[in-house]
């Protein structure tokens, strides 16, 4: 069967599995080609934790309701209007039927995690997170006869007269060529190919950390774009956040996020502040800090807090650097001591009345007379011990992808490719032009994965 | 307590605390997520709260080959094992945990041999049933201290553990809540009610939960059977052997069968499970303990089946030998886990009550 499947699904994450399961349930013989070894299967889905879901009333773990309009408004806010309304509404409307489908295929949910109460109404959390979801889907796929090849890297899809005529892949150094009736591409973006990032972004990208899987190198994406398959998004766009600078180069995931910025001052390697740390609550601002840090020399920054702020934010994976004086902290963080001292003194002097300090809302406790100002939570950094975290740019995903229609079908010009569909991150740019809405990636993957699986099976049967 | 084991568990707990994806699996994660920093006692408490259901391991995106190399079930199992050793009383006896398998086998052989010798050489002048081989008085002389002294030792250990993990005052309702949790094996339900991961990687099943419940309830029934016999003997002057429709038999026979099935299933499942998700050094001792309990129940049932035959003369010392071994080693074998687990669950129940 590995030699002669009806459908090949490229990629091994949420979108791929939704496509494979849907197609297999319609009787198709499905082969998944996953580039990662089994231990790392699942792409960036391994790092996801929830699914943003429209619902008219309480549904599964979700309370209250979340209407299509509200969902769409939330999306418009983060994308600044760079959204394909037709496809976005399709994803939103279909999300409601996805939740019971997910449960029926083994996914289990849990109440909103501690520290994420703001998402209890809109986002359904997977028990065990994304790897739990992926494991459940692999078990379901297996029971449906789906065959999975791990460490199988697809190198080329041959396009002839608007059809994919064969798929080449490498496994254990041996190359294989198969000719399935239908092909679904669900192999993510290209963010793990740092050279490609550097070509798109400039050499600064060499210093970026990749938050997710090292296997999303965009090989299939590049191969298809080279053959003039219709593209969406811009390769210079990626979603990036500021994460702990000590995080691993790849795959650091959720635990490397740092929520301390609003209560800190953030300095660059010259010991200077460069942006308003208190501009807004962190969930609304964490995404711009990836860009801000990327613009600083060596793409690195340093957040400094004092003892009174240590317990105001979620703990992160590495303990902060700790010192009894600002000078010692600067030394330990390899920063110019006198510059840091001067910046801290200047900031402290600019702090005013802090009696209105309120960590969970915009409190208006601001600095006066310094540039850049800190417009909320501005308390002087005075109480030892002092703590420091280094910050680097962590890339979550790239926006460049394959343009699809409402059937998840790919195209050349305005001609559909007869047997090629795309789902998940690799086509998410069709819906998300910029920005990100928590849990929407899984929604796109689930909705379009199921559509792609359905259409691929319809074509194959 | 070796600090490297605690430090490794703390390193992992800190990563878990920054992730929280596993919050719904069991009692460990809510307890973990309410701390910001973990004292040694906090880690010990988490370790004894962990039922080794392994749900968190298979769901974890940071297990090896990832450089964070998380294996929380193993880290907690090793701390748990060490904590029993550390709190064992009398102090030196904690070393027995290290060689639990061979110690158990040795005690079993010696105890059985002694009882065999007694049965051969100090034949009671009169007596019915078992008492024709070993007199009631002699049994009391052996088994009363063999039961009470280890129980006292466990009491001392639990008190020391309680102090170490910062346990406060407890209400009866906390103990009852802990007993309900243990009775249901709630922490092996997996949060979603699909069970735990044990015998086949990330597949959820209730096999281990049901096997453990059969073992637990079988054991309690057997214990109740013996207790009811004691009450009948001293309270009502009704001496063994008891008829089929008597309290000791009505409790003991189903208890023995459940214990046999439960321990048999636990031993089988243990051979299927990946040992590196537990404390590898403890594997042998745990297996020996499960097999001992199996032997206790199997010899008990055989002894009942052999009533009135000559086989009793051999089966009785063998059965009593297994029981004696079980009692003597209770504070220094896997049996200890029940008491520590109850303490940890009670502490959680008290916390929940205080924060309700």
Interface residues (C-beta under 8 A of the other chain):
Chain A: X39 X40 X46 X47 X49 X108 X110 X111 X113 X114 X115 X125 X126 X127 X128 X129 X130 X131 X132 X135 X139 X248 X251 X253 X254 X255 X257 X311 X314 X315 X316 X317 X319
Chain B: X14 X15 X17 X18 X19 X20 X21 X22 X23 X24 X25 X30 X33 X34 X36 X55 X56 X58 X59 X60 X61 X62 X63 X64 X65 X66 X67 X68 X190 X191 X192 X194 X202 X203
